[in-house]
Protein backbone atom coordinates (compact mmCIF):
# COMPACT_ATOMS: atom_id res chain seq x y z
CA UNK A 1 0.00 0.00 0.00
CA UNK A 2 1.42 3.33 -0.95
CA UNK A 3 1.11 6.63 0.91
CA UNK A 4 -1.79 7.88 -1.19
CA UNK A 5 -3.84 4.72 -0.49
CA UNK A 6 -3.18 4.93 3.25
CA UNK A 7 -4.18 8.62 3.30
CA UNK A 8 -7.39 7.73 1.42
CA UNK A 9 -8.17 4.94 3.90
CA UNK A 10 -7.47 7.22 6.87
CA UNK A 11 -9.74 9.94 5.46
CA UNK A 12 -12.57 7.63 4.39
CA UNK A 13 -12.34 4.77 6.84
CA UNK A 14 -11.10 1.23 6.40
CA UNK A 15 -12.36 -0.74 3.41
CA UNK A 16 -11.16 -4.15 4.51
CA UNK A 17 -13.11 -7.33 5.15
CA UNK A 18 -15.93 -6.92 7.61
CA UNK A 19 -16.26 -3.21 6.95
CA UNK A 20 -18.55 -3.31 3.93
CA UNK A 21 -15.60 -3.36 1.51
CA UNK A 22 -14.62 -5.81 -1.19
CA UNK A 23 -12.41 -8.68 -0.12
CA UNK A 24 -12.41 -10.50 -3.49
CA UNK A 25 -9.18 -8.95 -4.79
CA UNK A 26 -10.94 -6.43 -7.05
CA UNK A 27 -11.14 -2.70 -6.52
CA UNK A 28 -14.63 -1.46 -5.60
CA UNK A 29 -15.13 0.14 -9.03
CA UNK A 30 -14.49 -3.06 -11.01
CA UNK A 31 -16.86 -5.89 -11.80
CA UNK A 32 -15.91 -9.29 -10.42
CA UNK A 33 -15.57 -12.48 -12.48
CA UNK A 34 -18.98 -13.84 -11.48
CA UNK A 35 -20.78 -10.65 -12.51
CA UNK A 36 -18.78 -10.57 -15.74
CA UNK A 37 -19.92 -14.11 -16.58
CA UNK A 38 -23.53 -13.16 -15.86
CA UNK A 39 -23.37 -10.00 -18.00
CA UNK A 40 -21.66 -11.79 -20.90
CA UNK A 41 -24.08 -14.71 -20.64
CA UNK A 42 -27.05 -12.33 -20.81
CA UNK A 43 -25.49 -10.51 -23.77
CA UNK A 44 -24.93 -13.75 -25.71
CA UNK A 45 -28.41 -15.01 -24.83
CA UNK A 46 -30.03 -11.82 -26.13
CA UNK A 47 -27.82 -11.90 -29.24
CA UNK A 48 -28.74 -15.51 -29.97
CA UNK A 49 -32.42 -14.72 -29.42
CA UNK A 50 -32.26 -11.84 -31.89
CA UNK A 51 -30.48 -14.03 -34.43
CA UNK A 52 -33.18 -16.71 -34.11
CA UNK A 53 -35.91 -14.06 -34.34
CA UNK A 54 -34.34 -12.88 -37.61
CA UNK A 55 -35.50 -16.14 -39.21
CA UNK A 56 -39.15 -15.57 -38.21
CA UNK A 57 -39.68 -11.81 -38.48
CA UNK A 58 -40.82 -10.50 -41.85
CA UNK A 59 -38.93 -7.28 -42.55
CA UNK A 60 -39.33 -4.60 -45.17
CA UNK A 61 -36.15 -4.66 -47.22
CA UNK A 62 -34.64 -2.10 -49.53
CA UNK A 63 -31.56 -4.00 -50.70
CA UNK A 64 -31.34 -7.66 -51.82
CA UNK A 65 -28.57 -8.36 -49.28
CA UNK A 66 -31.03 -7.66 -46.49
CA UNK A 67 -32.88 -10.81 -47.58
CA UNK A 68 -30.02 -12.95 -46.29
CA UNK A 69 -30.76 -14.44 -42.88
CA UNK A 70 -28.33 -13.08 -40.33
CA UNK A 71 -27.32 -10.15 -42.56
CA UNK A 72 -27.43 -7.54 -39.79
CA UNK A 73 -25.43 -9.56 -37.22
CA UNK A 74 -22.76 -10.25 -39.86
CA UNK A 75 -22.80 -6.60 -40.96
CA UNK A 76 -22.24 -5.55 -37.35
CA UNK A 77 -19.50 -8.13 -36.79
CA UNK A 78 -17.55 -7.10 -39.87
CA UNK A 79 -18.19 -3.42 -39.17
CA UNK A 80 -16.74 -3.63 -35.67
CA UNK A 81 -13.82 -5.76 -36.88
CA UNK A 82 -13.14 -3.13 -39.56
CA UNK A 83 -13.20 -0.35 -36.97
CA UNK A 84 -10.72 -2.24 -34.78
CA UNK A 85 -8.35 -2.83 -37.69
CA UNK A 86 -8.65 0.81 -38.77
CA UNK A 87 -7.91 1.97 -35.21
CA UNK A 88 -4.79 -0.23 -35.06
CA UNK A 89 -3.56 1.23 -38.33
CA UNK A 90 -4.34 4.78 -37.23
CA UNK A 91 -2.49 4.20 -33.97
CA UNK A 92 0.66 3.36 -35.89
CA UNK A 93 0.33 6.57 -37.88
CA UNK A 94 -0.32 8.99 -34.98
CA UNK A 95 1.60 7.28 -32.15
CA UNK A 96 4.45 9.31 -30.70
CA UNK A 97 7.41 8.24 -28.62
CA UNK A 98 7.08 8.13 -24.83
CA UNK A 99 9.22 11.23 -24.36
CA UNK A 100 7.51 13.23 -27.12
CA UNK A 101 6.34 15.99 -24.76
CA UNK A 102 9.48 15.94 -22.61
CA UNK A 103 11.90 16.45 -25.49
CA UNK A 104 13.02 20.08 -25.72
C-alpha positions as CSV (number, residue, x, y, z in Angstrom):
1,X,0.0,0.0,0.0
2,X,1.4,3.3,-0.9
3,X,1.1,6.6,0.9
4,X,-1.8,7.9,-1.2
5,X,-3.8,4.7,-0.5
6,X,-3.2,4.9,3.2
7,X,-4.2,8.6,3.3
8,X,-7.4,7.7,1.4
9,X,-8.2,4.9,3.9
10,X,-7.5,7.2,6.9
11,X,-9.7,9.9,5.5
12,X,-12.6,7.6,4.4
13,X,-12.3,4.8,6.8
14,X,-11.1,1.2,6.4
15,X,-12.4,-0.7,3.4
16,X,-11.2,-4.1,4.5
17,X,-13.1,-7.3,5.1
18,X,-15.9,-6.9,7.6
19,X,-16.3,-3.2,7.0
20,X,-18.5,-3.3,3.9
21,X,-15.6,-3.4,1.5
22,X,-14.6,-5.8,-1.2
23,X,-12.4,-8.7,-0.1
24,X,-12.4,-10.5,-3.5
25,X,-9.2,-9.0,-4.8
26,X,-10.9,-6.4,-7.0
27,X,-11.1,-2.7,-6.5
28,X,-14.6,-1.5,-5.6
29,X,-15.1,0.1,-9.0
30,X,-14.5,-3.1,-11.0
31,X,-16.9,-5.9,-11.8
32,X,-15.9,-9.3,-10.4
33,X,-15.6,-12.5,-12.5
34,X,-19.0,-13.8,-11.5
35,X,-20.8,-10.7,-12.5
36,X,-18.8,-10.6,-15.7
37,X,-19.9,-14.1,-16.6
38,X,-23.5,-13.2,-15.9
39,X,-23.4,-10.0,-18.0
40,X,-21.7,-11.8,-20.9
41,X,-24.1,-14.7,-20.6
42,X,-27.0,-12.3,-20.8
43,X,-25.5,-10.5,-23.8
44,X,-24.9,-13.7,-25.7
45,X,-28.4,-15.0,-24.8
46,X,-30.0,-11.8,-26.1
47,X,-27.8,-11.9,-29.2
48,X,-28.7,-15.5,-30.0
49,X,-32.4,-14.7,-29.4
50,X,-32.3,-11.8,-31.9
51,X,-30.5,-14.0,-34.4
52,X,-33.2,-16.7,-34.1
53,X,-35.9,-14.1,-34.3
54,X,-34.3,-12.9,-37.6
55,X,-35.5,-16.1,-39.2
56,X,-39.2,-15.6,-38.2
57,X,-39.7,-11.8,-38.5
58,X,-40.8,-10.5,-41.9
59,X,-38.9,-7.3,-42.5
60,X,-39.3,-4.6,-45.2
61,X,-36.2,-4.7,-47.2
62,X,-34.6,-2.1,-49.5
63,X,-31.6,-4.0,-50.7
64,X,-31.3,-7.7,-51.8
65,X,-28.6,-8.4,-49.3
66,X,-31.0,-7.7,-46.5
67,X,-32.9,-10.8,-47.6
68,X,-30.0,-12.9,-46.3
69,X,-30.8,-14.4,-42.9
70,X,-28.3,-13.1,-40.3
71,X,-27.3,-10.2,-42.6
72,X,-27.4,-7.5,-39.8
73,X,-25.4,-9.6,-37.2
74,X,-22.8,-10.2,-39.9
75,X,-22.8,-6.6,-41.0
76,X,-22.2,-5.6,-37.3
77,X,-19.5,-8.1,-36.8
78,X,-17.6,-7.1,-39.9
79,X,-18.2,-3.4,-39.2
80,X,-16.7,-3.6,-35.7
81,X,-13.8,-5.8,-36.9
82,X,-13.1,-3.1,-39.6
83,X,-13.2,-0.4,-37.0
84,X,-10.7,-2.2,-34.8
85,X,-8.3,-2.8,-37.7
86,X,-8.6,0.8,-38.8
87,X,-7.9,2.0,-35.2
88,X,-4.8,-0.2,-35.1
89,X,-3.6,1.2,-38.3
90,X,-4.3,4.8,-37.2
91,X,-2.5,4.2,-34.0
92,X,0.7,3.4,-35.9
93,X,0.3,6.6,-37.9
94,X,-0.3,9.0,-35.0
95,X,1.6,7.3,-32.2
96,X,4.4,9.3,-30.7
97,X,7.4,8.2,-28.6
98,X,7.1,8.1,-24.8
99,X,9.2,11.2,-24.4
100,X,7.5,13.2,-27.1
101,X,6.3,16.0,-24.8
102,X,9.5,15.9,-22.6
103,X,11.9,16.4,-25.5
104,X,13.0,20.1,-25.7
